[in-house]
């Protein structure tokens, strides 16, 4: 069937022949009238079908920066692929059918790239394959656990411009996904041989200024907040719930939040405020940094990360890549023997690699920096849980500022390791200036954090 509208793409379902599902790979060019309202209506409509074995998402591609703690796994999968062994991703390593389909899809996608990348080296090939596998995990997430050849996947990807990004979307079709590229600003810059892999239709004129609303998955009816009788022992049932509060930063009127005394980080020596603190005083702020254990649907731990208390009503900021793929999370707080389990993701952004989760506990949030621009050479302190070592503190300096895929990042030297993702980067006044996001294995103390300005906009309404 020819796809010539957004509604047609969402409603059409390919046939199933010879063990493979017919899929659609389409580029929608430009913007139609009332585009924003139409997109939101589509999100609501498709969200209501998520309970009917239809997977739907609308997003921009995640950052190509692969977290340090993930690199070893995906590198080992590249070696397995080169040796002709089984290829898998974190969210689907058991299903032999999927592993075969994934291996074939990866091989075909690399061959397509080789046609236009004449000077491809083994290093370029390795980086490309690792990116393909990492993005497969990030985009499809827990849906991979229920993957089968007949399941309907509908994926809308926004503003895809680079050849590698486009080929990843093509690989999704080889995994059985229908993929539509919303090219609102301009069409993809790619060789004709690659463009021919997808069909196209025009919605209207290109608009550089159009900003589509952020996709917010619909919450299931069962996602109404209730007070847990035993917060420390009862595991959340079912998959992760994405909860949309009635008003940012406020609880639903049916919620009875358990009111516990708010812990306050102890401060000794210098007075609190804007004065520079000693390293000993900054280390005491670790009581506002948490360790997050991520569990799969079988209740097995699959990863650990860190998080920052940002709102008294249980709101914790972390990285999207920490929560992605998990079915529930266990949060540990310093000087608290309880373990707080939750499956509530309040908000997430794949481009900034940020997410907010919530636990049923009163918290002591850290303040955000709101001063002048940061400068190179400025002293910083990083707090997180590298390698599961709860709330480790390290110091360093800001060594530079980088813009990576349109995201402003702080480069800093304070040592971090696997598990530090989601931890706090603080200035010497104890204010949040960034969230630890990635490290570069090949470099010594080359670490990156999303900066406080992007974080401040993302968490607006949840802080305090």
Secondary structure, DSSP 8 states (H G I E B T S, - for coil): ----SHHHHHH----EETTEE---EEEEESB-TTHHHHHHHHHHHHHTTGGGTEEEEEE----S---HHHHHHHHHHHHHHHTT----BTTB-S-HHHHHHHHHHHHHHHHHHHHH-TT--HHHHHHHHHHHHHHHHHHHGGGGGG--TT-EEEEEEE---SHHHHHHHHHHHHTTEEEEEEESS------HHHHTTSEEEE-SB--TT-----------GGG-----S-TTT----SS-EE---SSTT---TT--------------SS-SSSS---HHHHHGGGGGEEEEEEE-TTS-EEEEEEEEEEETTTEEEE-HHHHTT-SEEEEEETT---EEEE-EEEEEETTTTEEEEE-SS------B--SS---TT-EEEEEE-GGG-TTEEEEEEEEEEEEETTEEEEEE-S---TT-TT-EEE-TTS-EEEEEEEE-TTSSS-EEEEEHHHHHHHTTTT--
